[in-house]
Amino acid sequence: MTNKLSTILAHGGQHQGHHEENTGAVNAPPLYLSSTFHQKKLNEFGPYDYSRSGNPTRTQLEKTIASLENGTNGFAFSSGMAAISSAFMLLNSGDHIVISKDVYGGTFRFVTRLLAQFSIEHTFVDMTNTNEVAEAIKPNTKVIYVETPANPLLQITDIRAIVALAKKHDCYTYLDNTFMTPLYQQPLNLGVDIVLHSATKFLSGHSDIVAGLAVTKDASLAEKLYFVQNTYGAILGAQDCYQLLQGGMKTLEPRYSKSAASAAIIANHLSKHEAVEHICYPGLSNHPGADIHAKQATSAGAVLSFKLRKDVDIDHFIETISIPVFAVSLGAVESILSHPATMSHAAMPADEREARGISDRLFRLSVGIEEVEDLIQDLDQAIQS
């Protein structure tokens, strides 16, 4: 019997007989806070020897995310950027990346500042324009890197079209699936090679841990990525692995479902607000790529962004709003209001932000599980004040 994702999530990734074999504990496996493991024989080690290379608690998390994404192997990292940068370390000097210009600021910084030191080239493109992507591909292109929906303007990339291009030119496709999670979008099923997550966000959902996850489509990629993970050592500790599974992922479906439903209501409200110049949300029919998103994802998500008109005092808006936390990050049970220009995309030069439409008057709202009427009233009073 094949269980639905919400059922798999509720049981922490464990299937039939979801209990620990020796004790019957429901929350299994146990939390193995051990850096090293006793070996019974010389030259015949057990499955675990040192927790950088593997830990039973981490293994359960990695198996769970691999199952949810329908991949061969999962990998748990110390942060989303650790997962992303480790995937990029599969490249060699002289390789080339085609990457979405609408990319998270930390990824922008890594590609432009660190990968350049290893003579790895990159070209930023409008990933919503398949022709532009095709024109950017070179003989040495090895990876096409996608975010969809992209941060913070929620641009939509046609995953199937990009995968087709990648296969034609014999290169990999990486996709950051943080905004959708495997609950609502499964890129590996569409042909993507590596899917990446900042598990700090929706998968955790409680603003209490920092974590990254990666899942590979095939065993050969998994072997290469494991070598990078084990060599760099940017692994997620056992305590955080346990907390991510038990305190976060088990409740992903009810949390995210409520947040997404509220986000749709708020987006519709703000789209008619006289003080809002522009709103980005793939659940709105006039959002560019909304039709494509609907074909590759089963929800519009819980993140939206909006640009306030010039006659709104944005400093006063931030000082007056009371329910959302004004902070970096997203995907939590509490709503989080962010200012991309000074937060998520602060690493991007001002001229680059402006060219990408990341205005100083742009705000990103990650909708939590509060009552949607309360959130709307709070947004309205803060804008109107």
C-alpha positions as a Python dict, from the first residue, in 0.01 Angstrom:
ca = {
    (1, 'M'): (0, 0, 0),
    (2, 'T'): (132, 343, -97),
    (3, 'N'): (60, 611, 162),
    (4, 'K'): (-8, 974, 75),
    (5, 'L'): (254, 1235, 164),
    (6, 'S'): (52, 1375, 455),
    (7, 'T'): (40, 1026, 609),
    (8, 'I'): (413, 971, 562),
    (9, 'L'): (482, 1311, 717),
    (10, 'A'): (258, 1246, 1018),
    (11, 'H'): (461, 936, 1101),
    (12, 'G'): (801, 1098, 1061),
    (13, 'G'): (872, 917, 737),
    (14, 'Q'): (819, 570, 881),
    (15, 'H'): (582, 334, 708),
    (16, 'Q'): (398, 27, 832),
    (17, 'G'): (491, -75, 1184),
    (18, 'H'): (593, 280, 1275),
    (19, 'H'): (759, 204, 1606),
    (20, 'E'): (1108, 141, 1737),
    (21, 'E'): (1180, -231, 1721),
    (22, 'N'): (1318, -288, 2072),
    (23, 'T'): (1089, -69, 2282),
    (24, 'G'): (789, 17, 2064),
    (25, 'A'): (863, 390, 2097),
    (26, 'V'): (647, 591, 1857),
    (27, 'N'): (907, 866, 1818),
    (28, 'A'): (1179, 664, 1651),
    (29, 'P'): (1464, 637, 1594),
    (30, 'P'): (1607, 752, 1926),
    (31, 'L'): (1813, 1068, 1945),
    (32, 'Y'): (2171, 941, 1907),
    (33, 'L'): (2386, 1210, 2065),
    (34, 'S'): (2707, 1026, 1994),
    (35, 'S'): (3007, 1148, 1800),
    (36, 'T'): (3158, 801, 1761),
    (37, 'F'): (3049, 436, 1757),
    (38, 'H'): (3210, 121, 1899),
    (39, 'Q'): (3337, -128, 1640),
    (40, 'K'): (3337, -498, 1726),
    (41, 'K'): (3611, -619, 1492),
    (42, 'L'): (3931, -499, 1331),
    (43, 'N'): (3883, -399, 966),
    (44, 'E'): (3511, -480, 981),
    (45, 'F'): (3323, -167, 1080),
    (46, 'G'): (2952, -138, 1137),
    (47, 'P'): (2720, 100, 950),
    (48, 'Y'): (2827, 395, 1167),
    (49, 'D'): (3172, 496, 1282),
    (50, 'Y'): (3178, 876, 1320),
    (51, 'S'): (2880, 1111, 1315),
    (52, 'R'): (3022, 1337, 1046),
    (53, 'S'): (3001, 1038, 812),
    (54, 'G'): (2666, 913, 937),
    (55, 'N'): (2435, 912, 1237),
    (56, 'P'): (2122, 695, 1288),
    (57, 'T'): (1904, 995, 1369),
    (58, 'R'): (2026, 1180, 1061),
    (59, 'T'): (1973, 869, 851),
    (60, 'Q'): (1602, 866, 941),
    (61, 'L'): (1564, 1230, 837),
    (62, 'E'): (1754, 1170, 513),
    (63, 'K'): (1544, 865, 429),
    (64, 'T'): (1228, 1063, 499),
    (65, 'I'): (1309, 1355, 269),
    (66, 'A'): (1423, 1112, -3),
    (67, 'S'): (1091, 929, 24),
    (68, 'L'): (890, 1251, 16),
    (69, 'E'): (1076, 1380, -291),
    (70, 'N'): (1076, 1036, -457),
    (71, 'G'): (1455, 1040, -486),
    (72, 'T'): (1729, 785, -426),
    (73, 'N'): (1913, 953, -138),
    (74, 'G'): (1861, 1241, 101),
    (75, 'F'): (2127, 1455, 269),
    (76, 'A'): (2091, 1673, 579),
    (77, 'F'): (2313, 1981, 602),
    (78, 'S'): (2378, 2248, 863),
    (79, 'S'): (2189, 2511, 660),
    (80, 'G'): (2014, 2565, 330),
    (81, 'M'): (2324, 2740, 195),
    (82, 'A'): (2538, 2445, 304),
    (83, 'A'): (2317, 2218, 93),
    (84, 'I'): (2322, 2454, -206),
    (85, 'S'): (2697, 2519, -195),
    (86, 'S'): (2773, 2148, -152),
    (87, 'A'): (2570, 2070, -464),
    (88, 'F'): (2770, 2332, -655),
    (89, 'M'): (3090, 2164, -537),
    (90, 'L'): (3013, 1880, -778),
    (91, 'L'): (3143, 2117, -1046),
    (92, 'N'): (3501, 2149, -1169),
    (93, 'S'): (3717, 2445, -1262),
    (94, 'G'): (3617, 2573, -1605),
    (95, 'D'): (3254, 2463, -1576),
    (96, 'H'): (2966, 2701, -1639),
    (97, 'I'): (2632, 2755, -1463),
    (98, 'V'): (2313, 2903, -1605),
    (99, 'I'): (2127, 3046, -1308),
    (100, 'S'): (1806, 3235, -1252),
    (101, 'K'): (1860, 3607, -1203),
    (102, 'D'): (1576, 3591, -951),
    (103, 'V'): (1769, 3392, -697),
    (104, 'Y'): (1807, 3406, -321),
    (105, 'G'): (2071, 3659, -213),
    (106, 'G'): (2287, 3398, -39),
    (107, 'T'): (2299, 3187, -356),
    (108, 'F'): (2386, 3499, -557),
    (109, 'R'): (2671, 3572, -318),
    (110, 'F'): (2806, 3216, -332),
    (111, 'V'): (2800, 3197, -711),
    (112, 'T'): (2944, 3542, -775),
    (113, 'R'): (3199, 3561, -496),
    (114, 'L'): (3314, 3209, -407),
    (115, 'L'): (3262, 2994, -717),
    (116, 'A'): (3441, 3259, -921),
    (117, 'Q'): (3755, 3188, -716),
    (118, 'F'): (3749, 2832, -857),
    (119, 'S'): (3714, 2959, -1216),
    (120, 'I'): (3355, 2838, -1239),
    (121, 'E'): (3160, 3068, -1469),
    (122, 'H'): (2799, 3174, -1445),
    (123, 'T'): (2535, 3350, -1651),
    (124, 'F'): (2224, 3501, -1494),
    (125, 'V'): (1911, 3469, -1705),
    (126, 'D'): (1540, 3532, -1693),
    (127, 'M'): (1449, 3170, -1618),
    (128, 'T'): (1088, 3238, -1717),
    (129, 'N'): (1212, 3288, -2075),
    (130, 'T'): (1310, 2947, -2210),
    (131, 'N'): (1470, 3099, -2521),
    (132, 'E'): (1697, 3315, -2309),
    (133, 'V'): (1801, 3009, -2109),
    (134, 'A'): (1876, 2816, -2428),
    (135, 'E'): (2088, 3102, -2565),
    (136, 'A'): (2293, 3117, -2243),
    (137, 'I'): (2396, 2751, -2254),
    (138, 'K'): (2760, 2697, -2353),
    (139, 'P'): (2962, 2384, -2432),
    (140, 'N'): (3097, 2392, -2075),
    (141, 'T'): (2757, 2441, -1907),
    (142, 'K'): (2711, 2172, -1644),
    (143, 'V'): (2421, 2299, -1430),
    (144, 'I'): (2100, 2495, -1483),
    (145, 'Y'): (1993, 2630, -1145),
    (146, 'V'): (1626, 2710, -1082),
    (147, 'E'): (1413, 2864, -809),
    (148, 'T'): (1040, 2838, -865),
    (149, 'P'): (856, 3020, -726),
    (150, 'A'): (1155, 3252, -704),
    (151, 'N'): (1246, 3469, -407),
    (152, 'P'): (1109, 3735, -355),
    (153, 'L'): (896, 3814, -663),
    (154, 'L'): (753, 3461, -704),
    (155, 'Q'): (853, 3428, -1070),
    (156, 'I'): (754, 3093, -1217),
    (157, 'T'): (985, 2872, -1422),
    (158, 'D'): (854, 2596, -1646),
    (159, 'I'): (1036, 2302, -1488),
    (160, 'R'): (962, 2058, -1770),
    (161, 'A'): (1094, 2299, -2033),
    (162, 'I'): (1419, 2362, -1843),
    (163, 'V'): (1470, 1989, -1782),
    (164, 'A'): (1428, 1926, -2155),
    (165, 'L'): (1696, 2186, -2232),
    (166, 'A'): (1929, 2038, -1973),
    (167, 'K'): (1892, 1689, -2111),
    (168, 'K'): (1949, 1815, -2465),
    (169, 'H'): (2278, 1976, -2360),
    (170, 'D'): (2386, 1701, -2118),
    (171, 'C'): (2384, 1910, -1802),
    (172, 'Y'): (2223, 1880, -1461),
    (173, 'T'): (1920, 2066, -1329),
    (174, 'Y'): (1922, 2183, -966),
    (175, 'L'): (1604, 2323, -814),
    (176, 'D'): (1546, 2506, -487),
    (177, 'N'): (1210, 2373, -364),
    (178, 'T'): (1201, 2566, -34),
    (179, 'F'): (884, 2764, -108),
    (180, 'M'): (674, 2465, -216),
    (181, 'T'): (821, 2172, -19),
    (182, 'P'): (763, 1815, -147),
    (183, 'L'): (407, 1842, -18),
    (184, 'Y'): (312, 2071, -307),
    (185, 'Q'): (583, 2034, -573),
    (186, 'Q'): (800, 1734, -663),
    (187, 'P'): (1070, 1842, -907),
    (188, 'L'): (1245, 1503, -928),
    (189, 'N'): (927, 1358, -1078),
    (190, 'L'): (959, 1625, -1350),
    (191, 'G'): (1318, 1527, -1432),
    (192, 'V'): (1524, 1753, -1203),
    (193, 'D'): (1852, 1597, -1086),
    (194, 'I'): (1897, 1752, -741),
    (195, 'V'): (1630, 1920, -531),
    (196, 'L'): (1735, 2151, -249),
    (197, 'H'): (1565, 2292, 60),
    (198, 'S'): (1627, 2545, 327),
    (199, 'A'): (1458, 2323, 585),
    (200, 'T'): (1479, 2617, 824),
    (201, 'K'): (1161, 2738, 657),
    (202, 'F'): (837, 2543, 603),
    (203, 'L'): (978, 2198, 677),
    (204, 'S'): (1076, 2312, 1026),
    (205, 'G'): (802, 2567, 1062),
    (206, 'H'): (884, 2695, 1409),
    (207, 'S'): (1179, 2933, 1363),
    (208, 'D'): (1385, 2718, 1597),
    (209, 'I'): (1648, 2543, 1385),
    (210, 'V'): (1868, 2613, 1084),
    (211, 'A'): (1891, 2322, 840),
    (212, 'G'): (1933, 2228, 475),
    (213, 'L'): (1829, 1922, 277),
    (214, 'A'): (1917, 1781, -63),
    (215, 'V'): (1776, 1486, -258),
    (216, 'T'): (1930, 1322, -563),
    (217, 'K'): (1756, 1159, -856),
    (218, 'D'): (2005, 875, -900),
    (219, 'A'): (2265, 679, -706),
    (220, 'S'): (2568, 809, -897),
    (221, 'L'): (2486, 1169, -805),
    (222, 'A'): (2421, 1058, -448),
    (223, 'E'): (2767, 905, -424),
    (224, 'K'): (2928, 1227, -544),
    (225, 'L'): (2724, 1446, -311),
    (226, 'Y'): (2796, 1220, -15),
    (227, 'F'): (3169, 1259, -82),
    (228, 'V'): (3130, 1638, -69),
    (229, 'Q'): (2917, 1625, 247),
    (230, 'N'): (3154, 1392, 428),
    (231, 'T'): (3460, 1591, 317),
    (232, 'Y'): (3323, 1935, 406),
    (233, 'G'): (3149, 1812, 719),
    (234, 'A'): (2863, 2061, 697),
    (235, 'I'): (2621, 1807, 843),
    (236, 'L'): (2310, 1864, 1051),
    (237, 'G'): (2357, 1763, 1414),
    (238, 'A'): (2152, 1478, 1560),
    (239, 'Q'): (1952, 1707, 1792),
    (240, 'D'): (1841, 1927, 1501),
    (241, 'C'): (1766, 1622, 1284),
    (242, 'Y'): (1537, 1486, 1555),
    (243, 'Q'): (1371, 1822, 1609),
    (244, 'L'): (1318, 1875, 1236),
    (245, 'L'): (1148, 1536, 1204),
    (246, 'Q'): (942, 1534, 1522),
    (247, 'G'): (868, 1901, 1581),
    (248, 'G'): (857, 2019, 1222),
    (249, 'M'): (791, 1782, 935),
    (250, 'K'): (524, 1577, 1114),
    (251, 'T'): (296, 1881, 1117),
    (252, 'L'): (388, 2023, 775),
    (253, 'E'): (57, 1941, 604),
    (254, 'P'): (-187, 2103, 852),
    (255, 'R'): (44, 2401, 904),
    (256, 'Y'): (109, 2468, 539),
    (257, 'S'): (-250, 2403, 430),
    (258, 'K'): (-383, 2669, 665),
    (259, 'S'): (-107, 2916, 578),
    (260, 'A'): (-163, 2871, 204),
    (261, 'A'): (-539, 2915, 237),
    (262, 'S'): (-487, 3237, 431),
    (263, 'A'): (-223, 3362, 187),
    (264, 'A'): (-471, 3331, -101),
    (265, 'I'): (-725, 3543, 89),
    (266, 'I'): (-465, 3807, 183),
    (267, 'A'): (-326, 3822, -171),
    (268, 'N'): (-673, 3880, -312),
    (269, 'H'): (-738, 4152, -54),
    (270, 'L'): (-410, 4335, -115),
    (271, 'S'): (-452, 4314, -493),
    (272, 'K'): (-751, 4549, -453),
    (273, 'H'): (-589, 4779, -195),
    (274, 'E'): (-538, 5135, -316),
    (275, 'A'): (-207, 5168, -130),
    (276, 'V'): (-55, 4858, -293),
    (277, 'E'): (113, 4928, -626),
    (278, 'H'): (182, 4568, -716),
    (279, 'I'): (141, 4221, -567),
    (280, 'C'): (314, 3894, -653),
    (281, 'Y'): (139, 3565, -577),
    (282, 'P'): (107, 3265, -811),
    (283, 'G'): (-247, 3202, -690),
    (284, 'L'): (-368, 3519, -863),
    (285, 'S'): (-483, 3459, -1220),
    (286, 'N'): (-295, 3765, -1347),
    (287, 'H'): (37, 3656, -1195),
    (288, 'P'): (284, 3581, -1476),
    (289, 'G'): (326, 3205, -1507),
    (290, 'A'): (29, 3120, -1285),
    (291, 'D'): (-94, 2870, -1544),
    (292, 'I'): (247, 2700, -1557),
    (293, 'H'): (268, 2687, -1179),
    (294, 'A'): (-72, 2519, -1162),
    (295, 'K'): (57, 2241, -1390),
    (296, 'Q'): (364, 2163, -1179),
    (297, 'A'): (252, 2238, -823),
    (298, 'T'): (-64, 2168, -627),
    (299, 'S'): (-72, 2489, -422),
    (300, 'A'): (12, 2856, -472),
    (301, 'G'): (198, 2849, -141),
    (302, 'A'): (200, 3077, 161),
    (303, 'V'): (442, 3348, 49),
    (304, 'L'): (348, 3669, -130),
    (305, 'S'): (520, 4000, -190),
    (306, 'F'): (379, 4346, -240),
    (307, 'K'): (509, 4691, -328),
    (308, 'L'): (362, 4987, -141),
    (309, 'R'): (293, 5314, -318),
    (310, 'K'): (517, 5613, -265),
    (311, 'D'): (266, 5795, -46),
    (312, 'V'): (286, 5521, 218),
    (313, 'D'): (544, 5582, 493),
    (314, 'I'): (717, 5244, 497),
    (315, 'D'): (907, 5317, 819),
    (316, 'H'): (579, 5390, 997),
    (317, 'F'): (422, 5083, 833),
    (318, 'I'): (687, 4859, 991),
    (319, 'E'): (667, 5031, 1328),
    (320, 'T'): (287, 5003, 1336),
    (321, 'I'): (223, 4649, 1219),
    (322, 'S'): (183, 4418, 1518),
    (323, 'I'): (105, 4054, 1430),
    (324, 'P'): (372, 3950, 1179),
    (325, 'V'): (727, 3933, 1304),
    (326, 'F'): (947, 4177, 1109),
    (327, 'A'): (1243, 3952, 1049),
    (328, 'V'): (1457, 3749, 814),
    (329, 'S'): (1326, 3405, 706),
    (330, 'L'): (985, 3258, 625),
    (331, 'G'): (774, 2946, 655),
    (332, 'A'): (693, 2956, 1025),
    (333, 'V'): (373, 2919, 1226),
    (334, 'E'): (399, 3290, 1295),
    (335, 'S'): (364, 3525, 1000),
    (336, 'I'): (695, 3686, 902),
    (337, 'L'): (718, 4016, 719),
    (338, 'S'): (1052, 4079, 549),
    (339, 'H'): (1216, 4361, 356),
    (340, 'P'): (1414, 4186, 80),
    (341, 'A'): (1634, 4484, -5),
    (342, 'T'): (1783, 4490, 345),
    (343, 'M'): (1734, 4125, 442),
    (344, 'S'): (1724, 3825, 205),
    (345, 'H'): (1883, 4016, -84),
    (346, 'A'): (2113, 4252, 105),
    (347, 'A'): (2412, 4062, -40),
    (348, 'M'): (2302, 4171, -388),
    (349, 'P'): (2432, 4513, -502),
    (350, 'A'): (2169, 4787, -516),
    (351, 'D'): (2185, 4819, -894),
    (352, 'E'): (2139, 4444, -932),
    (353, 'R'): (1837, 4451, -699),
    (354, 'E'): (1683, 4741, -887),
    (355, 'A'): (1732, 4565, -1221),
    (356, 'R'): (1552, 4262, -1080),
    (357, 'G'): (1258, 4464, -950),
    (358, 'I'): (1353, 4432, -583),
    (359, 'S'): (1251, 4781, -481),
    (360, 'D'): (1311, 4942, -143),
    (361, 'R'): (930, 4957, -117),
    (362, 'L'): (890, 4582, -168),
    (363, 'F'): (786, 4360, 124),
    (364, 'R'): (758, 3982, 143),
    (365, 'L'): (498, 3823, 367),
    (366, 'S'): (517, 3461, 476),
    (367, 'V'): (171, 3386, 609),
    (368, 'G'): (148, 3186, 931),
    (369, 'I'): (-139, 3008, 1101),
    (370, 'E'): (-299, 3307, 1273),
    (371, 'E'): (-660, 3393, 1196),
    (372, 'V'): (-664, 3548, 852),
    (373, 'E'): (-912, 3820, 954),
    (374, 'D'): (-670, 3938, 1222),
    (375, 'L'): (-384, 3953, 973),
    (376, 'I'): (-588, 4152, 722),
    (377, 'Q'): (-702, 4402, 985),
    (378, 'D'): (-344, 4444, 1104),
    (379, 'L'): (-210, 4499, 750),
    (380, 'D'): (-485, 4750, 676),
    (381, 'Q'): (-430, 4954, 993),
    (382, 'A'): (-54, 4961, 944),
    (383, 'I'): (-86, 5079, 584),
    (384, 'Q'): (-356, 5333, 659),
    (385, 'S'): (-186, 5477, 965),
}
